[in-house]
Amino acid sequence: MKTLYKAKVTTKGARDGHSTSDDGVLDINLSTPKDLGGKGDKNTNPEQLFGAAYSASFGQALEEVAKEHGFDLGDFSVTAIVKIGKNEEDELQLAVVLDAYIPTADVESGERLVNEAYELCPYSRATRDNLDVTLNLLLDQD
């Protein structure tokens, strides 16, 4: 792989710790959600950070695919719902739902864009066959 960009982030204290990037841009406290046995402090957690990263990357892939097709996405958005739970072997497992809101699309073109973006997105490729990902096309935000 030819590296185009490298992000270096160090976390001290695990889920109830602090994460910083080597360039100082990322500098955040973490806390374990109550649902996972934490105090529920008002800090972010790894699942939220993964959701932000995945939804941003998938959105970029949607933009690239739409550009290839000459399609205007309008005021689109991608929402990632990241779930953590236990699998049949009682091991922690992630699952993700990606809701792609594309107000300018009909069902056929929207599904084509979402499916092609899934193939292009590096997060989708990195997690393929490792976690369940559900893709949803939203034509309105209700």
Contacts in CASP RR format, 6 or more apart in sequence:
PFRMAT RR
TARGET T0000
AUTHOR 0000-0000-0000
METHOD contacts of the structure
MODEL  1
MKTLYKAKVTTKGARDGHSTSDDGVLDINLSTPKDLGGKGDKNTNPEQLF
GAAYSASFGQALEEVAKEHGFDLGDFSVTAIVKIGKNEEDELQLAVVLDA
YIPTADVESGERLVNEAYELCPYSRATRDNLDVTLNLLLDQD
7 21 0 8 1.000
8 21 0 8 1.000
8 22 0 8 1.000
9 19 0 8 1.000
9 20 0 8 1.000
9 21 0 8 1.000
9 22 0 8 1.000
9 26 0 8 1.000
10 19 0 8 1.000
10 20 0 8 1.000
10 22 0 8 1.000
11 17 0 8 1.000
11 18 0 8 1.000
11 19 0 8 1.000
11 30 0 8 1.000
12 18 0 8 1.000
13 30 0 8 1.000
14 30 0 8 1.000
15 30 0 8 1.000
15 31 0 8 1.000
15 32 0 8 1.000
15 36 0 8 1.000
15 45 0 8 1.000
15 46 0 8 1.000
16 30 0 8 1.000
16 31 0 8 1.000
16 32 0 8 1.000
16 38 0 8 1.000
17 29 0 8 1.000
17 30 0 8 1.000
17 31 0 8 1.000
18 27 0 8 1.000
18 28 0 8 1.000
18 29 0 8 1.000
18 30 0 8 1.000
19 26 0 8 1.000
19 27 0 8 1.000
19 28 0 8 1.000
19 30 0 8 1.000
20 26 0 8 1.000
20 27 0 8 1.000
20 28 0 8 1.000
21 27 0 8 1.000
28 43 0 8 1.000
28 44 0 8 1.000
29 41 0 8 1.000
29 43 0 8 1.000
29 44 0 8 1.000
30 43 0 8 1.000
30 44 0 8 1.000
30 45 0 8 1.000
30 46 0 8 1.000
31 38 0 8 1.000
31 39 0 8 1.000
31 40 0 8 1.000
31 41 0 8 1.000
31 42 0 8 1.000
31 43 0 8 1.000
31 44 0 8 1.000
31 45 0 8 1.000
32 38 0 8 1.000
32 39 0 8 1.000
32 40 0 8 1.000
32 45 0 8 1.000
33 40 0 8 1.000
33 45 0 8 1.000
33 47 0 8 1.000
34 40 0 8 1.000
36 84 0 8 1.000
47 82 0 8 1.000
47 83 0 8 1.000
47 84 0 8 1.000
47 94 0 8 1.000
48 82 0 8 1.000
50 80 0 8 1.000
50 82 0 8 1.000
50 94 0 8 1.000
51 80 0 8 1.000
51 82 0 8 1.000
51 96 0 8 1.000
52 80 0 8 1.000
53 123 0 8 1.000
54 80 0 8 1.000
54 82 0 8 1.000
54 96 0 8 1.000
54 98 0 8 1.000
54 123 0 8 1.000
55 78 0 8 1.000
55 79 0 8 1.000
55 80 0 8 1.000
55 98 0 8 1.000
56 78 0 8 1.000
57 121 0 8 1.000
57 122 0 8 1.000
57 123 0 8 1.000
58 78 0 8 1.000
58 80 0 8 1.000
58 98 0 8 1.000
58 100 0 8 1.000
58 117 0 8 1.000
58 118 0 8 1.000
58 121 0 8 1.000
58 123 0 8 1.000
58 124 0 8 1.000
59 76 0 8 1.000
59 78 0 8 1.000
59 100 0 8 1.000
59 117 0 8 1.000
59 121 0 8 1.000
60 121 0 8 1.000
61 117 0 8 1.000
61 118 0 8 1.000
61 120 0 8 1.000
61 121 0 8 1.000
61 124 0 8 1.000
62 73 0 8 1.000
62 76 0 8 1.000
62 78 0 8 1.000
62 100 0 8 1.000
62 102 0 8 1.000
62 113 0 8 1.000
62 114 0 8 1.000
62 117 0 8 1.000
63 73 0 8 1.000
64 117 0 8 1.000
64 120 0 8 1.000
65 71 0 8 1.000
65 113 0 8 1.000
65 116 0 8 1.000
65 117 0 8 1.000
65 120 0 8 1.000
66 72 0 8 1.000
66 73 0 8 1.000
66 113 0 8 1.000
69 109 0 8 1.000
69 112 0 8 1.000
69 113 0 8 1.000
71 104 0 8 1.000
71 105 0 8 1.000
71 109 0 8 1.000
71 113 0 8 1.000
72 104 0 8 1.000
73 102 0 8 1.000
73 104 0 8 1.000
73 105 0 8 1.000
73 113 0 8 1.000
74 102 0 8 1.000
74 103 0 8 1.000
74 104 0 8 1.000
75 103 0 8 1.000
76 100 0 8 1.000
76 101 0 8 1.000
76 102 0 8 1.000
76 103 0 8 1.000
76 104 0 8 1.000
77 100 0 8 1.000
77 101 0 8 1.000
78 98 0 8 1.000
78 99 0 8 1.000
78 100 0 8 1.000
78 101 0 8 1.000
79 98 0 8 1.000
79 99 0 8 1.000
79 101 0 8 1.000
80 96 0 8 1.000
80 97 0 8 1.000
80 98 0 8 1.000
80 99 0 8 1.000
81 96 0 8 1.000
81 97 0 8 1.000
81 98 0 8 1.000
81 99 0 8 1.000
82 94 0 8 1.000
82 95 0 8 1.000
82 96 0 8 1.000
83 94 0 8 1.000
83 95 0 8 1.000
83 96 0 8 1.000
83 97 0 8 1.000
84 92 0 8 1.000
84 93 0 8 1.000
84 94 0 8 1.000
85 92 0 8 1.000
85 93 0 8 1.000
85 94 0 8 1.000
85 95 0 8 1.000
86 92 0 8 1.000
86 93 0 8 1.000
87 93 0 8 1.000
93 131 0 8 1.000
94 131 0 8 1.000
95 131 0 8 1.000
95 132 0 8 1.000
95 133 0 8 1.000
95 134 0 8 1.000
96 127 0 8 1.000
96 131 0 8 1.000
96 132 0 8 1.000
96 133 0 8 1.000
96 134 0 8 1.000
97 133 0 8 1.000
97 134 0 8 1.000
97 136 0 8 1.000
98 114 0 8 1.000
98 118 0 8 1.000
98 133 0 8 1.000
98 134 0 8 1.000
98 135 0 8 1.000
98 136 0 8 1.000
99 136 0 8 1.000
99 138 0 8 1.000
100 110 0 8 1.000
100 113 0 8 1.000
100 114 0 8 1.000
100 117 0 8 1.000
100 135 0 8 1.000
100 136 0 8 1.000
100 137 0 8 1.000
100 138 0 8 1.000
101 138 0 8 1.000
101 139 0 8 1.000
101 141 0 8 1.000
102 110 0 8 1.000
102 113 0 8 1.000
102 114 0 8 1.000
102 137 0 8 1.000
102 138 0 8 1.000
102 139 0 8 1.000
103 139 0 8 1.000
103 140 0 8 1.000
103 141 0 8 1.000
105 113 0 8 1.000
105 137 0 8 1.000
105 139 0 8 1.000
106 139 0 8 1.000
107 137 0 8 1.000
107 139 0 8 1.000
110 137 0 8 1.000
111 137 0 8 1.000
114 135 0 8 1.000
114 137 0 8 1.000
115 135 0 8 1.000
117 124 0 8 1.000
118 124 0 8 1.000
118 133 0 8 1.000
118 135 0 8 1.000
119 125 0 8 1.000
124 133 0 8 1.000
127 133 0 8 1.000
END
